[in-house]
Amino acid sequence: ITGLGNEVVTLSDTTLAADVLNNLNGNTSGVVNASTVTSITGTASDINSAYAANTVGTLSGLGNESVTISDTTLVASVLNTLDGNTSGTVNASTVTTLTGTASAANTALTSDGISNLGNEAVSISDTTLAANVLNTLDGNTSGIVNASTITTITGTGADAKTAFESDGISGLTFDA
């Protein structure tokens, strides 16, 4: 078949893998109408790519789908971006480790738009952090919070003591 590549495509699928949607979008310069899609699956990166294409107009009809991600380790800010891309629920049941800043991890762990989080290990990248933020993160997951990058802890003595004594926080040293 020749001469194809600029067609408008209207999908009838209700569930679709993001990599398939992105591949289809890459094979036409026409707009891919995905308004029938109610569920998207795949990696957070692939799903965010589909939403980015929706934003620039090469895909249309996205924004209210339920999303099921397949990632096991994920940067919290990427998950938060995905959460912001859809009014549907993001099912993060496969995630076993979140990485990134404590603030981004706390946002993901407390979002009403993200389900099945709360027992993940969290590896934070902050070097300076308020002890109360670290304690809040510790309370938002039953997984271990790796705080080994922290070199400076700020806040009250009581909050710092709580962080240092927590069994849910690893990697803190009194050098911090």
C-alpha positions in Angstrom: 0.0 0.0 0.0 1.3 3.4 -0.9 0.2 7.0 -0.5 -0.9 6.6 3.2 0.4 8.8 6.0 -1.8 11.9 6.3 -5.1 10.4 7.2 -7.3 11.4 10.0 -7.8 8.3 12.2 -10.9 7.7 14.4 -10.5 4.9 16.9 -13.2 2.7 18.3 -11.1 1.0 21.0 -12.1 1.6 24.6 -8.9 0.1 26.1 -5.5 0.7 24.4 -1.8 0.3 25.2 0.0 3.7 25.1 2.8 2.4 22.9 0.2 1.3 20.3 -1.5 4.7 20.4 1.9 6.5 20.1 2.9 4.2 17.2 -0.3 4.9 15.3 0.1 8.6 16.0 3.7 8.4 14.5 2.4 6.8 11.3 0.1 9.6 10.2 0.3 13.4 10.0 -3.5 13.4 10.4 -5.1 13.7 13.8 -5.8 10.5 15.7 -9.2 10.8 17.5 -9.0 8.7 20.6 -12.2 9.9 22.2 -13.6 6.4 22.7 -10.6 5.3 24.7 -11.6 5.0 28.4 -8.6 3.1 29.6 -4.9 3.4 28.8 -2.2 0.9 29.8 1.6 1.0 29.7 4.6 2.8 31.1 4.2 6.2 32.6 6.6 7.6 30.0 4.6 6.1 27.1 1.3 7.3 28.5 2.6 10.8 29.2 3.8 10.9 25.5 0.3 10.2 24.4 -1.0 13.0 26.5 1.7 15.3 25.2 0.6 14.5 21.6 -3.0 15.3 22.7 -1.8 18.7 24.0 -0.1 19.6 20.7 -3.1 18.3 18.7 -1.8 15.3 16.9 -4.0 13.1 19.1 -7.4 14.2 20.3 -10.0 13.1 22.8 -7.8 12.3 25.7 -8.0 13.6 29.3 -10.5 11.5 31.3 -9.2 8.0 31.0 -8.4 5.5 33.7 -4.7 4.7 33.5 -2.9 1.5 34.5 0.9 1.8 34.6 3.3 -1.1 34.4 6.4 0.6 35.9 7.9 -0.9 39.0 10.3 2.0 39.7 9.2 5.5 38.9 10.2 9.0 39.4 7.5 10.6 41.5 7.4 13.8 39.4 6.6 11.7 36.3 3.8 10.0 38.2 2.5 13.4 39.3 2.6 14.7 35.7 0.6 11.6 34.6 -1.9 12.3 37.4 -2.3 15.8 36.1 -2.9 14.6 32.5 -6.1 12.7 33.2 -9.1 13.3 35.4 -9.4 9.5 35.6 -7.7 7.3 38.2 -4.0 6.3 37.8 -3.6 2.7 39.0 0.0 2.5 40.3 -0.2 -1.0 41.8 2.9 -2.2 40.1 5.1 0.5 41.6 7.4 -0.8 44.3 9.9 2.1 44.4 9.4 5.8 44.0 12.4 8.1 43.5 12.8 11.9 43.5 12.3 14.7 45.9 10.4 14.2 49.2 7.9 16.8 48.1 7.1 15.0 44.8 6.8 11.7 46.6 4.5 13.2 49.2 2.3 14.6 46.4 2.1 11.3 44.6 1.4 9.3 47.8 -1.4 11.6 48.9 -3.1 12.3 45.5 -6.7 11.3 45.2 -6.1 10.7 41.5 -3.5 7.9 42.1 -4.6 4.6 43.6 -2.8 1.6 45.1 0.2 3.5 46.6 1.3 3.4 50.2 3.7 0.5 50.6 6.5 1.6 48.3 10.1 2.1 49.1 11.0 5.7 48.5 14.5 6.9 47.6 14.7 10.6 47.9 17.2 12.9 46.2 17.0 15.9 48.5 20.3 17.0 50.1 18.6 19.5 52.5 15.2 18.7 54.0 12.9 19.8 56.8 12.5 17.0 59.3 8.7 17.4 59.4 8.6 16.8 55.6 10.7 13.6 56.0 8.4 12.5 58.8 5.3 13.1 56.7 6.8 11.0 53.9 7.6 8.3 56.4 3.9 8.3 57.4 2.7 8.2 53.8 4.3 4.9 53.0 4.9 1.7 54.9 8.0 1.1 52.8 11.4 2.2 53.8 12.4 5.8 53.0 16.1 6.0 51.9 17.3 9.4 53.0 21.0 8.8 52.5 21.4 11.8 50.2 20.4 14.2 53.0 23.3 16.2 54.3 21.3 18.9 56.2 18.1 18.5 58.2 16.2 21.6 59.3 13.4 22.0 61.7 12.7 21.4 65.3 14.8 19.1 67.5 11.7 17.0 68.2 11.0 16.5 64.5 14.7 15.6 63.8 14.7 13.2 66.7 11.5 11.5 65.3 13.2 11.2 61.9 16.4 9.7 63.3 14.5 7.3 65.5 12.1 6.0 62.8 12.4 2.4 61.7 10.9 3.6 58.4 13.7 5.9 57.5 17.2 4.6 56.5 20.4 6.3 55.6 20.3 9.2 58.1 23.5 9.9 59.9 24.3 12.3 62.7 26.6 14.0 60.3 23.5 15.4 58.6 
